[in-house]
Amino acid sequence: MQAPDMLTLTATVSALLGSGKGILAADESFPTIEQRFKALGIASTEENRRGYRGMLFTTPGLSEFISGVILFDETIRQKIGGVSIPETLAQHGIIPGIKVDKGAVALANFAGEKMTQGLDGLRDRLAAYRELGARFTKWRAVIAIGASIPTRACIAANARALALFAARSQEAGLVPIVEPEVLMDGDHTLARCEEITRATLECVFGALSEHRVAL
């Protein structure tokens, strides 16, 4: 595969970082959005999810404050008034993005720790998302803090997955958002959180460098 077009990727980054703007995460999984709808007595059907997200994406003046939207696999394939959602966003000056990880699962042999899955078939999915209109991607890793966690193995495994995701995204012409989330849950101190966050970021940036990801 040809080398990524860094000029295009850089232009996308610049647009996403527009002054006074942020990124809207509309990539709720089915269970998450079902909980939100249930609290309001709304059935979590495909049509209702499309209507809800369509309402958000067509809000007048949205592009004044939102530079990009992270979509869900279902959403990126839907249409509003006959126009695809990625195209609808682009018409409003908003960059379409897509969540590409498959969620966190238990890390084998490491109680209480998780590993984000989704690398299998990722190259093909990224190419398909690019064709559907996506211009950036997101992958979230989860690092929990406890009595004897996180372990180096957990941090390293997630850092490696994040780096592979980022490299493949850039290869496909997509800007990766690398998200190693250190959870705040627990009774640990602020100093402990800082310690783990530093260790996680150092490991992630090391893996990104090893995989030649353009920062």
Secondary structure, 3 states (H helix, E strand, C coil): CCCCCHHHHHHHHHHHCCCCCEEEECCCCHHHHHHHHHHCCCCCCHHHHHHHHHHHHCCCCHHHCEEEEEECHHHHCCEECCEEHHHHHHHCCCEEEEECCCCEEECCCCCCCEEECCCCCHHHHHHHHHHHCCCEEEEEEEECCCCCCCCHHHHHHHHHHHHHHHHHHHHCCCEEEEEEEECCCCCCCHHHHHHHHHHHHHHHHHHHHHCCCCC
